[in-house]
Amino acid sequence: MDHVAEDEHAHNSAHHIGRSREPAAHNGSAVHGEHEGGGRHDKHAGHSIAMFRDRFWLSFVLTIPTLVWGHMLPRIFGYTPPEFPGSPWIAPALGTAVFLYGGLPFVQGAIGELRARLPGMMTLIALAISVAFVFSIAVTLGFPGTPLWEELATLVTIMLLGHWIEMRSINQAQGALAELAKLLPGNAVRITRSADGVEHTEDVPLVALVDGDLVLVRPGASIPADGEVREGRSNVNESMITGESRPVLKAAGDRVIAGTVNGEGSLRVVVTGTGERTTLAGIMRLVEQAQTSRSRAQVIADRAAYWLTLIALGVGAVTFIVWLILGAEPAYAVERLVTVLVIACPHALGLAVPLVIAISTTIGARNGLLVRDRRGLEEARLLDTVVFDKTGTLTLGEHRVVGARAAKGFEEDEALRLAAGVEQDAEHPVAKAIVASATERGLTVPRVTGFEALPGHGVQADFGGRRLTVGGPNLIRRDQIAVPAEIESFAAEAAQHAQSVVYLVENRQALAAFAVADAVRPESAEAIRQLHAQGIEVVMLTGDAHAVADAVGRELGIDTVFAEVLPQDKVAKIQELQQQNKRVAMVGDGVNDAPALVAADVGIAIGAGTEVAVEAGDVVLVRSDPRDMPRIIALSRATYQKMVQNLWWASGYNIVAIPLAAGVLAPVGIVLSPAVGAVLMSVSTVIVAINAQLLRRTVL
């Protein structure tokens, strides 16, 4: 599929998300237009991949006879070109055609740059080919010297090829938006019910869906809108949104995300979000915002490209004058001028940073790391301290059974299974924690009878002829329950960690005890280890009591714990760390943590899977996985390394190439023609593009 078709597909798909959305990929490349001072390509009408491709091929075809009937190839290969009436005008005619057709985009670009008072790459190219064209016309009409028709045609053709290759590279790098737009299906299957109660299905465009609609998602189909499963059970592939490779089981009551792919089951989904309100649209906004934001490195590169343009103009003028003073023919002086202007184009310098950023943004999006602000990604490499909010970040934010102890001769899983059976009809958070923990362990929760609530003490129910009770310490004291020593010591230890203790009781005898608390995420310990391996200090902020906070801190190996911190005091803690000359990242849920996220050097907002529209952070973690924090740092370091490599190459190339183009080594026989200069400039740009593409090999 060619890029034009891809762009059209991206545009059409994005239309389903929101009528006003224009994907960045649609114009060939948004990044391509960010060479401030180095040529804002997307600001010049008609510049696209297809345009450069078409103009290159026609110019290439016209350049071949220009070379055959010119003066350079006959001299090199020792042949005489065929002569016929008008043959002396082949090179001038075709060279003029190449200039007017192939060189038009560069002239238009130069006009745009000069209007913006930002002379750059287009200005240099346009000036070079215009000087060569005017000089060749003058020589053809009688001015002494050798015309540069071959050099002109070759130069324009090579520049068109270089721009075509570059725009293809950038378009591929910016594939994130187009890929996201393609996730949505073209239509949805809506379920309606007639007045007589009979269900009907109809295919409707996505724009016809509204909140509350019931849609059918068949096996293997993409989910058309955000919603909640009403009926059905299926594994859903969310990797394209969250980066998580394993399918996620969805059943009644679970939320699903537009653009994810249904597995083997059939689902009936109630629509809760369409158009711009879907998770996918939110992700696209974040990716687009990242691709239009500007990093410090890019500001520096743009400034350098601007000054390089002015230097090239100055060096070109000096070169022309010096060669005339030294007695060179005007044609030779013009050739040196043109070569300097071409070879000094800040193309590679202007491409060095934005292409790397575009690729890193895409890599992040594919891994569930949404970069809102490029500067946040750039700053992450400098971090030495990461501050985590506890609840919902390092912990699940939901109560779970975090420990259990059964009496001798009784299995913990069996005790948890029975306790869940008794608690399954209760509404208390501790009851829900016991039931959820049993389900997560794959235990079969039995159905009980005779359920009875014991206000302030617990609940009880019958199962298999047994009367079972589940309750807390109040129940133990009131009914003088016998508690075995091993359970009593377990309960005492749990109480020291500020964990709630619940007992399973039968016949006034405690069979087991469960410690219930906000469970630590299974990924948190690994995230802390990875951060320590990166040389990062880890800090935890929480409003919880010291006993609870210290227990979590010890379990995870956190360096510093701040407990009993009110939401409004979190900013002060961040600033306290910054005053110690630390570079601080804050990781939180973006609600009561929002001020701290803004105050930190880098704010990392937890997306919680579907709540990705977090405006406070520089980066959003879609998966709510704390292990994504070290991944962000790794991506930032790899991105910066590529930027530095590209900037060194682009700058070093110009330091060497400009003097060669000016002819400083002409006395020893080393001279660069304009065509060779164009090749070198294009090669330097391609090297920068290839080096940026190597960033894709980064393992996060």
Buried (B, 14 or more C-beta within 10 A) or exposed (E): EEBBEBBEBBBEBBBBBBEEBBBBBBBBBBBBBBBBBBBBBBBBEEBBBBBBBBBBBBBBEBBEBBBBBBBBBBEEEEEEBEEEEEEEEBBBBBBBBBBEBBBBBBBBBBBBBBEEEBBBBBBBBBBBBBBBBEBBBBBBEEEEBBBBBBBBBBBBBBBBBBBBBBBBBBBBBBBBBBBBBBBBBEBBBBBEEEEEEEEEEEEBEBBEBEEEBBBBBEEEBBBBBBBBBBEBBBBBBBBBBBBBEEBBEBEEEBBBBBBBBBBEBBBBBBBBBBBBBBBBBBBBBBBBBBBEBBBEBBEEBBEBBBEBBEBBBEBBEEBBEBBBEEEBEBBBBBBBBBBBBBBBBBBBBBBBBBBBBBBBBBBBBBBBBBBBBBBBBBBBBBBBBBBBBBBBBBBBBEBBBBBBBBBEEBEBEBBBBBBBBBBBBBEBEBBBBBBBBBEEEEBEBBEBEEBEBBEEBBBBBBBEEEBBBBBBBEBBEEBEBEBBEEBBEBBEBBBEBBBBBBBBBBEEEBBBBBBBBBBBBEBBBBBBBBBBEBEBBBBBBBBBEBEBBBBBBEBBEBBBBBBEBEBEBBBEBBEEBBEEEBBBBBBBBBBBBBBBBBBBBBBBBBBBBBBBBBEBBBBBBBBBBBBBBBBBBBBBBBBBBBBBBBBEBBBEBBEEBBBBBBBEEBEEEEBBBBBBBBBBBBBBBBBBBEBBBEBEEBEB
